[in-house]
Amino acid sequence: MLVTGVATELMGVDAATVREAYESVLRQLVDHLGIDFSFLRHNDFEARATVLSAEWPPRSIKPDPDPLAVVKFDDADSVFALAETLTEPAVFRPRPQQEDYRRRVEQASGLSATSMAVVPLLHAGRTMGILGLIKVGDRSWSDAELNALKAIAALFSQLQARVIAEEQLRFAAMHDHLTSLPNRTALAQYLHDRLDPSMPGPVAVLHIDLDRMKALNDFLGHLAGDRFLRTIADRMRGFVGDSAGIVARLGGDEFVVVLAGPCSARVATHHAQVIADAIDAPVTLGVERISRSASIGIAFGRPGHHTSESLLQQADRAALVVKRAGGHDIALFTDEMHADSELRNDVEIHLRDAIAGDSLILHFQPEVDLVSGRITAVEALVRWQHPTRGLLPPSAFIPVAEETNLAGELGRWVLENACRTLADWHRDIPGLDISMRVNISPVQLVTNGFVGAVARALEQFSIVGPDLCLEITEVAVVQDLSRTRVTLRELRELGVQVAIDDFGTGYSSLSHLKELPVDTLKIDRAFVTELGNGATGDLAIVQSIIGLADAFGLGIIAEGVETQRARSTLIDLGCTRAQGYLFSTPVAAEDALILLHGVRIDV
């Protein structure tokens, strides 16, 4: 009857209710057997210790620390040591040989002379723990009692195995497999609770993005990269305590820390710096000592106002701002970032429809001969007539297009519509002698089929190659040099001109100029706007670029000419082609056509 009752008691018990069930069964054993005390202990195999899981009745006075709570096998007395390997029931009666055990029990419970039956919990041939039953004074134990206790211990073993399996599944569902830190699911649950309206705020969230992890993986391999991540995770785990409520890994090289309690910007920034310093410390991987910095974004949430998702997005956005600025820094999420984030999300969602629809338009900025004022070319610049945000400049959506693999589609749209517009102008102004300049993204330049798309556009709109100039950046030149070289040579075969735009902002392409088939260098506006105002540094750079172009037999064009002083200085330096607000802002196609009918611009 006893075993049947226990089996019924333990049926349906899970990890959440197991402790209550343990105590209920121990209480039944005390009452049924007429003993004074019962307990259940489980073995911690990693720590090599026996751990108290439940006892009945609870001790009225429990010392701190409790000598019965955790007993290491290496330090155990003769009785507790058996808990590691016991396979059959054992009975202990008051004997001098067990004085060390008696003293431990007396210290923890006040009981001096006891007798005890101990039954092992066995599972898959391994001792999982022990069930103990204690009588003050002496007591004998019958075979029937011990057999019943063995059956109950077997039920406990089965329950423990089930609980362990449940806990392992729960742990796996809520923790990262590589670092054992809480994962995104656990983080979201924790933040949801912290952002409850009843909780104090503000809640500080730190998004931590390790810098340059790809280089580490490429150089040492992903196994070394994983070891590095585990080391960083251990350092951040050490941060949990008084300073942090949770440290979680989102995946890859991204971590999140939620600071404990209400937190100010000053305190959050201080903790972020502590974390950054811990990450910066070198990690030894084999014979290599590797150090990586971190980009850290901080966001603050008000309970009842923010959601876990919105707060994590804000911290992520702040970290991304740091990352794009070169990394190794800390940034607080701002209203400006919020507005920019909303814009980027809007753009990412609707840009594809804009490319496929009729919301994109082209504006055109003329390039002029500085001496004669004749228009020599126009540059096609894309704009987006957004339904709610108005006319968006390319800086608002081109970076998003490049990050979301839409740069190719956007580039094709610009190329085809620029060529279509030039064909329309040729029909309207017979003998028009200008070239159409179109900006090409780095992605387009190395995409298979790009040259074919250019050839089809020329053929479709009956445009000769020299009337089209494709403008590429220095970044595009060096991103994939071998592929770029092939593409530029194929464009040269079509007769298409190529210009390096924003030249001077980086010097990585200088060594490649002699082997790249380009026609023109465009001096970046940053060096042109203040020309003639005593900016000797800008003057020296512009002189160097003009000299470089002359040395390689390349054309030269200045961007950003806004004053007559800058125009005059450029002419004196030998640069005679330019564009800028001094001559015209980018204008719609119909206004550009009016300028072209005038052929020249008053300079």
C-alpha positions in Angstrom: 0.0 0.0 0.0 2.8 2.4 0.9 4.6 1.9 -2.5 1.3 2.2 -4.4 0.5 5.5 -2.6 3.9 6.9 -3.3 3.7 5.9 -7.0 0.3 7.7 -7.2 1.8 10.7 -5.4 4.7 11.0 -7.9 2.6 10.5 -11.0 2.5 13.7 -13.1 5.1 15.5 -11.0 7.3 17.9 -13.0 10.3 20.1 -12.3 8.0 22.9 -11.0 6.3 20.6 -8.4 9.0 18.1 -7.6 10.1 19.6 -4.3 6.6 19.7 -2.9 6.1 16.0 -4.0 9.4 15.1 -2.4 8.4 16.5 1.0 4.9 14.9 0.8 6.4 11.4 0.2 9.0 12.0 3.0 6.2 13.0 5.4 4.3 9.8 4.5 7.4 7.7 5.3 7.9 9.4 8.6 4.3 8.7 9.6 4.1 5.2 8.2 7.4 4.0 9.6 7.2 5.7 12.9 10.5 7.4 12.5 11.7 10.9 13.4 13.3 12.2 10.3 13.6 11.5 6.6 15.7 13.1 3.8 16.5 12.9 0.1 19.9 13.7 -1.3 21.0 13.8 -5.0 24.5 13.6 -6.3 26.1 16.5 -8.2 28.5 14.6 -10.4 30.4 17.7 -11.7 31.0 19.0 -8.2 31.5 15.4 -6.7 29.1 16.2 -3.9 25.9 15.0 -2.3 23.3 17.7 -2.1 20.2 17.9 0.2 17.1 18.0 -2.0 14.3 17.6 0.7 13.8 16.7 4.3 10.9 16.1 6.6 10.2 17.5 9.1 12.0 20.7 8.3 14.6 21.5 11.0 13.4 24.4 13.2 16.9 25.6 13.6 19.2 25.4 10.6 22.8 26.6 11.0 24.4 28.9 8.4 26.2 27.5 6.6 24.3 24.3 6.8 26.8 21.3 7.1 24.2 19.0 5.6 23.3 21.2 2.5 26.3 20.2 0.4 28.8 17.6 1.4 31.8 17.1 -0.9 32.8 13.5 -1.3 36.5 14.4 -0.9 35.7 15.9 2.6 32.9 13.5 3.5 32.8 11.3 6.6 32.5 7.5 6.2 28.7 7.5 6.1 28.2 10.4 3.6 31.0 9.1 1.4 28.8 6.0 0.7 26.3 8.3 -1.1 28.6 8.3 -4.1 28.8 4.6 -4.8 26.1 2.9 -2.6 24.2 0.2 -4.6 22.3 -1.7 -1.8 20.5 -0.5 1.3 22.7 0.1 4.3 21.7 0.3 8.0 23.6 2.4 10.5 23.2 2.2 14.3 24.9 4.2 17.0 28.5 3.1 16.9 31.8 4.8 17.9 33.3 4.1 14.4 30.9 6.7 13.0 31.7 9.5 15.4 32.5 12.0 12.6 29.1 11.3 11.0 27.4 11.7 14.4 29.0 15.0 15.1 28.0 16.4 11.7 24.3 15.3 12.2 24.3 16.7 15.8 25.7 20.0 14.6 23.0 20.4 12.0 20.0 18.9 13.8 20.7 18.6 17.5 20.2 14.9 17.3 23.0 12.9 19.0 22.2 9.2 19.0 20.4 8.0 15.9 19.9 4.9 13.8 19.5 5.2 10.0 18.5 3.2 7.0 20.0 4.5 3.7 18.7 3.3 0.3 20.5 4.2 -3.0 18.7 5.9 -5.9 19.9 3.9 -8.9 19.5 4.8 -12.6 21.3 3.2 -15.6 23.8 1.6 -13.2 24.7 4.8 -11.5 24.0 6.0 -8.0 21.9 9.2 -8.4 21.5 9.9 -4.7 20.2 8.4 -1.4 16.9 8.1 0.5 17.6 8.3 4.3 15.3 7.5 7.3 16.4 8.3 10.8 15.2 7.2 14.2 16.4 8.8 17.4 17.9 6.1 19.5 18.1 2.6 18.1 15.9 0.8 15.6 16.0 -2.4 13.6 14.9 -2.5 9.9 13.1 -5.5 8.5 13.7 -6.9 5.0 10.1 -6.1 4.1 10.7 -2.4 5.1 14.0 -2.2 3.2 12.4 -3.8 0.1 9.6 -1.3 0.2 12.1 1.5 0.5 14.1 0.1 -2.5 10.9 0.3 -4.6 10.2 3.9 -3.4 13.9 4.8 -4.2 13.4 3.4 -7.7 10.4 5.7 -8.1 12.5 8.7 -6.9 15.2 7.7 -9.4 12.7 7.6 -12.3 11.3 11.0 -11.2 14.8 12.5 -10.9 15.8 11.3 -14.4 12.6 12.8 -15.8 13.2 16.1 -14.0 16.8 16.2 -15.2 15.7 15.6 -18.8 13.0 18.4 -18.4 15.6 20.8 -17.0 18.1 20.0 -19.8 15.4 20.7 -22.4 14.4 23.9 -20.6 18.0 25.0 -20.3 18.6 24.3 -24.0 15.5 26.3 -25.0 16.6 29.3 -22.9 20.4 29.2 -23.3 23.0 29.6 -26.0 24.6 26.3 -26.9 28.1 27.7 -27.3 28.5 29.9 -24.2 25.6 28.6 -22.0 24.6 32.3 -21.5 20.8 33.0 -21.6 19.7 33.3 -25.2 17.3 35.7 -27.0 14.2 33.9 -25.7 15.4 34.2 -22.1 16.4 37.8 -22.6 13.0 38.8 -24.0 11.2 37.1 -21.1 13.5 38.8 -18.5 13.0 42.2 -20.2 9.3 41.7 -20.4 9.2 41.2 -16.6 11.5 44.2 -16.0 9.3 46.5 -18.2 6.1 45.6 -16.3 4.4 48.9 -15.2 4.8 47.9 -11.6 8.6 47.8 -11.9 11.0 50.7 -11.2 12.8 52.4 -14.1 14.5 53.4 -16.2 15.9 50.0 -17.4 19.3 50.2 -19.1 20.1 47.8 -21.9 23.6 47.5 -23.4 24.0 45.9 -26.8 27.6 44.7 -27.3 28.9 43.9 -30.8 32.4 42.6 -31.0 34.6 44.3 -33.6 36.4 42.5 -36.4 35.4 39.0 -35.5 35.4 38.0 -39.2 39.1 38.7 -39.4 39.8 36.5 -36.4 37.7 33.6 -37.8 39.4 34.0 -41.2 42.9 34.0 -39.7 42.6 31.4 -36.9 39.5 29.4 -37.9 36.0 29.2 -36.5 37.1 26.8 -33.7 39.5 29.4 -32.4 36.7 32.0 -32.8 34.4 29.9 -30.7 37.0 29.6 -28.0 37.4 33.4 -28.1 33.6 33.9 -27.8 33.5 31.5 -24.8 36.2 33.4 -23.1 34.5 36.7 -23.6 31.2 35.1 -22.4 33.0 34.0 -19.2 34.2 37.5 -18.6 30.8 38.9 -19.1 29.2 36.2 -16.9 31.5 37.5 -14.2 29.8 40.8 -14.6 26.5 39.4 -13.5 25.8 40.1 -9.8 25.4 43.5 -8.3 25.9 45.3 -11.6 23.8 43.3 -14.1 20.5 41.6 -14.1 21.3 39.4 -17.1 24.0 38.8 -19.7 22.7 37.1 -22.8 24.2 36.1 -26.2 22.0 36.9 -29.2 24.2 34.9 -31.6 27.3 35.5 -33.6 29.4 38.2 -32.0 26.5 40.0 -30.3 25.7 40.1 -26.6 23.2 42.1 -24.4 23.6 43.2 -20.8 20.6 44.4 -18.8 21.7 46.3 -15.7 20.1 45.6 -12.4 17.7 48.2 -11.0 17.0 51.8 -12.1 20.0 53.3 -13.9 21.2 56.7 -15.0 23.1 57.4 -18.2 26.3 58.1 -16.2 26.2 54.8 -14.4 25.3 52.8 -17.5 28.1 54.4 -19.4 30.5 53.5 -16.6 29.4 49.9 -16.6 29.7 49.8 -20.4 33.3 51.0 -20.1 34.1 48.3 -17.6 32.7 45.7 -20.0 34.6 47.2 -22.9 37.9 47.1 -20.9 37.2 43.5 -20.0 36.7 42.6 -23.7 39.8 44.5 -24.7 42.0 42.4 -22.6 44.0 39.9 -24.7 42.9 36.3 -25.0 45.5 33.5 -25.6 44.5 31.1 -28.3 47.3 28.6 -28.8 50.4 30.7 -29.5 48.4 33.8 -30.4 47.3 36.6 -28.1 44.2 38.1 -29.6 42.4 41.3 -28.6 39.1 42.6 -30.0 37.3 45.8 -29.1 33.5 46.2 -28.9 30.9 48.6 -30.2 28.4 49.2 -27.4 25.0 50.9 -27.7 23.0 51.9 -24.6 19.2 52.4 -24.5 16.9 53.2 -21.7 13.3 51.9 -21.3 10.5 53.1 -19.1 8.4 50.3 -17.6 4.9 50.4 -19.0 6.0 52.4 -22.0 8.7 50.4 -23.8 8.5 46.8 -25.0 11.4 44.4 -24.8 11.5 44.4 -28.6 11.6 48.1 -29.0 14.2 48.6 -26.3 16.5 45.9 -27.8 16.1 47.6 -31.2 17.2 50.9 -29.8 20.3 49.5 -28.1 21.1 47.6 -31.3 20.7 50.8 -33.3 23.1 52.7 -31.0 25.7 50.0 -31.4 25.3 50.0 -35.1 26.0 53.8 -35.2 29.2 53.1 -33.3 30.1 50.2 -35.7 29.6 52.4 -38.7 31.8 55.1 -37.2 34.7 52.6 -36.9 33.8 50.7 -33.7 35.5 50.6 -30.3 33.2 53.2 -28.7 30.0 53.6 -26.6 26.9 55.5 -27.7 23.6 56.3 -26.1 20.5 56.0 -28.1 19.1 59.4 -29.0 16.0 61.0 -30.6 18.0 61.6 -33.7 18.8 57.9 -33.9 15.2 57.1 -33.3 14.1 59.3 -36.3 16.8 57.8 -38.4 15.9 54.3 -37.4 12.2 54.9 -38.3 13.3 56.3 -41.7 15.6 53.3 -42.4 12.8 50.8 -41.4 10.4 52.7 -43.7 12.9 52.7 -46.5 13.7 49.0 -46.1 10.0 48.0 -46.2 9.0 50.2 -49.2 12.0 50.6 -51.4 11.4 47.6 -53.6 7.9 48.8 -54.4 9.3 52.2 -55.1 11.8 50.8 -57.6 9.0 48.8 -59.3 6.5 51.6 -59.2 6.7 55.3 -60.3 7.9 57.0 -57.1 11.6 57.3 -58.1 12.6 60.3 -60.2 15.9 61.5 -61.6 17.3 65.0 -61.1 20.3 66.2 -63.1 23.2 68.5 -62.2 25.1 70.0 -65.1 28.9 69.9 -65.4 30.3 73.0 -67.1 33.5 74.2 -68.7 34.8 76.8 -66.2 36.1 79.1 -68.9 33.3 79.1 -71.5 30.4 78.1 -69.4 29.4 75.4 -71.9 27.5 72.4 -70.4 29.7 69.4 -71.1 27.8 66.7 -69.1 25.0 66.1 -66.7 25.0 63.8 -63.7 21.9 61.7 -63.0 20.9 61.7 -59.3 18.1 59.6 -58.1 15.4 60.9 -55.7 12.4 59.2 -54.1 9.1 60.9 -53.9 7.9 59.3 -50.7 4.2 59.3 -50.1 4.5 60.6 -46.5 8.1 61.9 -46.2 8.3 64.0 -49.3 11.3 64.1 -51.6 14.1 61.9 -50.2 17.7 62.5 -51.2 19.8 59.4 -52.2 21.6 59.5 -48.8 18.3 58.5 -47.2 17.9 55.2 -49.1 21.0 54.2 -51.1 22.8 52.9 -48.0 19.7 50.8 -47.2 19.6 49.5 -50.8 23.2 48.4 -50.5 22.6 46.6 -47.2 19.4 44.8 -48.4 20.7 43.6 -51.8 18.6 46.2 -53.7 21.5 48.2 -55.0 21.6 46.2 -58.2 17.9 46.8 -58.9 18.1 50.4 -58.0 21.2 50.9 -60.1 19.5 49.3 -63.2 16.6 51.6 -62.8 18.8 54.7 -62.7 20.9 53.5 -65.7 17.9 52.8 -67.9 16.0 56.0 -67.0 19.1 58.1 -67.4 19.7 56.6 -70.8 16.0 57.1 -71.7 16.2 60.8 -70.7 19.4 61.3 -72.7 17.7 59.8 -75.8 14.7 62.1 -75.3 17.0 65.1 -75.1 18.8 64.0 -78.3 15.5 64.0 -80.1 14.6 67.4 -78.7 18.0 69.0 -79.4 19.6 67.5 -82.5 23.4 67.6 -82.3 23.4 67.8 -78.5 27.0 67.1 -77.4 27.0 66.1 -73.8 27.6 62.9 -71.8 25.3 61.4 -69.2 27.0 60.6 -65.9 25.6 57.7 -63.8 26.8 56.6 -60.4 27.5 52.9 -60.0 27.5 51.1 -56.7 30.3 48.7 -55.7 27.8 45.9 -55.7 26.8 46.6 -59.4 30.4 46.8 -60.5 31.2 43.2 -59.5 27.8 41.7 -60.3 27.7 39.2 -63.2 25.8 40.5 -66.1 26.5 44.2 -65.3 28.4 45.0 -68.6 25.6 43.2 -70.5 23.0 45.4 -68.9 25.0 48.5 -69.9 25.3 47.2 -73.5 21.5 46.6 -73.6 20.7 50.1 -72.3 23.0 51.6 -75.0 21.4 49.6 -77.7 17.8 50.1 -76.5 18.1 53.9 -76.4 20.5 54.3 -79.4 23.2 55.9 -77.3 26.9 55.6 -78.3 29.3 54.5 -75.7 31.3 57.8 -75.2 28.0 59.6 -74.4 27.7 57.5 -71.2 30.1 57.9 -68.2 29.9 55.6 -65.3 31.1 57.0 -62.0 32.6 54.6 -59.4 34.0 55.3 -56.0 37.5 54.5 -54.7 36.0 51.9 -52.4 34.5 50.1 -55.5 37.9 50.1 -57.1 39.6 48.2 -54.4 36.8 46.0 -53.1 37.4 43.3 -55.7 40.3 44.6 -57.8 40.6 41.6 -60.1 36.9 41.6 -61.0 36.8 45.4 -61.2 39.7 45.4 -63.7 37.9 42.9 -65.9 34.6 44.9 -65.8 36.3 48.2 -66.6 38.1 46.7 -69.6 34.8 45.3 -70.9 33.2 48.7 -70.5 36.1 50.3 -72.4 35.3 47.9 -75.3 31.8 49.4 -75.3 33.3 52.8 -75.6 31.8 53.8 -72.2 33.7 56.3 -70.1 34.6 55.6 -66.5 35.3 58.2 -63.8 36.5 57.7 -60.2 34.1 59.8 -58.1 34.9 61.5 -54.7 38.6 61.1 -55.5 40.9 62.1 -52.7 38.8 60.7 -49.8 41.0 57.6 -49.8 44.3 56.8 -51.3 43.9 53.1 -51.7 43.4 53.3 -55.5 46.5 55.4 -56.3 48.7 52.4 -56.8 46.1 50.9 -59.2 45.5 53.9 -61.4 48.2 52.8 -63.9 46.5 49.5 -64.5 42.8 50.5 -64.4 41.1 51.7 -67.6 39.5 54.9 -66.3 39.1 58.2 -68.0 38.5 60.8 -65.4 39.1 61.7 -61.7 36.4 63.8 -59.9 37.9 65.8 -57.0 35.7 65.4 -53.9 33.8 68.4 -52.8 35.4 68.3 -49.4 38.6 69.7 -50.9 36.9 72.2 -53.3 34.3 74.1 -51.3 36.8 76.3 -49.4 39.2 76.8 -52.3 40.3 80.4 -52.5 39.6 81.1 -48.8 43.1 80.4 -47.6 42.7 76.7 -47.0 46.3 75.7 -47.9 45.7 72.0 -47.1 42.8 71.7 -49.6 44.8 73.6 -52.1 47.8 71.2 -51.8 45.5 68.2 -52.1 43.7 69.6 -55.2 47.1 70.4 -56.8 48.3 66.9 -56.1 45.2 65.3 -57.7 45.4 67.5 -60.8 49.1 66.6 -61.1 48.3 62.9 -60.8 45.6 63.2 -63.4 48.0 64.9 -65.8 50.6 62.2 -65.2 48.2 59.4 -66.1 46.6 61.3 -69.0 43.2 61.5 -67.2 40.5 64.1 -67.3 39.8 66.1 -64.1 36.5 67.4 -62.8 35.9 69.3 -59.5 32.8 68.8 -57.5 31.2 71.2 -55.1 32.1 74.6 -56.6 30.1 77.2 -54.8 32.1 80.4 -55.1 33.7 82.4 -57.8 37.0 82.2 -55.8 36.9 78.4 -56.0 36.2 78.6 -59.8 39.1 81.0 -60.4 41.5 78.9 -58.3 40.6 75.8 -60.2 41.2 77.5 -63.5 44.6 78.7 -62.2 45.5 75.2 -61.2 44.5 73.8 -64.6 41.1 72.3 -63.9 38.6 73.6 -66.3 35.5 71.3 -65.7 33.4 71.4 -62.6 29.9 71.1 -61.2 28.4 72.7 -58.1 25.8 75.1 -56.8 27.6 78.1 -58.4 26.2 76.9 -61.7 23.1 74.8 -60.8 21.6 72.6 -58.2 20.3 69.2 -59.3 17.1 69.9 -61.2 14.2 67.9 -62.7 14.5 66.6 -66.3 12.3 69.4 -67.8 14.4 72.1 -66.1 17.6 70.4 -67.1 16.3 70.5 -70.7 15.8 74.3 -70.4 19.4 74.6 -69.4 20.6 72.5 -72.3 18.6 74.6 -74.7 20.7 77.5 -73.5 23.8 75.4 -74.2 25.9 77.3 -71.7 25.6 78.7 -68.2 26.6 82.2 -67.1 29.8 81.8 -65.1 
